[in-house]
Amino acid sequence: MPKIVDHEARRQLLSDAAWRVIARDGIDNVTVRKIADESGYSPGTLAHYFTDKDAILRSTLERADDNIRLRIEAMPEDLPPLTSLRQVLCEALPLDEERSFELTLDVNFWARALNQPTLRTMQHADHDAWRASVMERVAATQEAGEFPAHASVEDLADLLVAFIDGIGLQALIYPELITTDRVIHLLDRQIELMTGATP
C-alpha cells in the first residue's frame, strides 16, 4: 500500500528547517542544500514544495507574519484603545530576538520585492493587512478621545506605520544607537506628539 504523505505537514517541516538555517547562517547564506540537510530531505524533495530560493523566503515571511498576527489576536480584548494600539505597534518592532528576526526577514523581502512584481504583490497584501490592523485601533483610539477629533484616521495610521518601518530598520542597522529602550522611548514620544499629550 503506498505511503500517504501529509503534504502540508511536510511543507511546514521544510519551512521550519529554512527558518532555522536563516536564523543560524543569515539570509544571504541560505542554500537549498543547507535546508535539505537541516530537514533531512533531499534537494529534490524541496523542489516539489518550493520552486526556488525566493519561494522558500516567502514561506518564512508568511510564518513571520502569522506569528505577528497570532500575538495580536492573543492580546486581551478589554485593553484601553491606546494601550492596544501601542502593543500592536510593538509587535512589529525588533524588541527581542524573535521580533528582530521577523523584521530582518521582512526587510530582506522588501529589497527583493522592489525588482520582482510577483513578490511585490505579496508584500502589498502583507502591508495592507498590517495597515488595516493599525487603522482599526487608531479609529478606536480616536473615538475614545485620545487622538484629535479632526485628524484623519488614515493619516494617523500611515504616519505610525511609516514611523514603525523607519525606527525598526534603524534599530536593526544601528543597534548601538537605537537600542531597545530607545525604540520604546521614541515610540511613546511619537504617540504623545500625535495625541497632543504633554510629555
Sequence and secondary structure as in RCSB ss.txt:
>XXXX:A:sequence
MPKIVDHEARRQLLSDAAWRVIARDGIDNVTVRKIADESGYSPGTLAHYFTDKDAILRSTLERADDNIRLRIEAM
PEDLPPLTSLRQVLCEALPLDEERSFELTLDVNFWARALNQPTLRTMQHADHDAWRASVMERVAATQEAGEFPAH
ASVEDLADLLVAFIDGIGLQALIYPELITTDRVIHLLDRQIELMTGATP
>XXXX:A:secstr
      HHHHHHHHHHHHHHHHHHH GGG  HHHHHHHHTS HHHHHHH SSHHHHHHHHHHHHHHHHHHHHHTS
 TTS HHHHHHHHHHTTS  SHHHHHHHHHHHHHHHHHTT HHHHHHHHHHHHHHHHHHHHHHHHHHHTTSS TT
S HHHHHHHHHHHHHHHHHHHHH TTTS HHHHHHHHHHHHHHHHT   
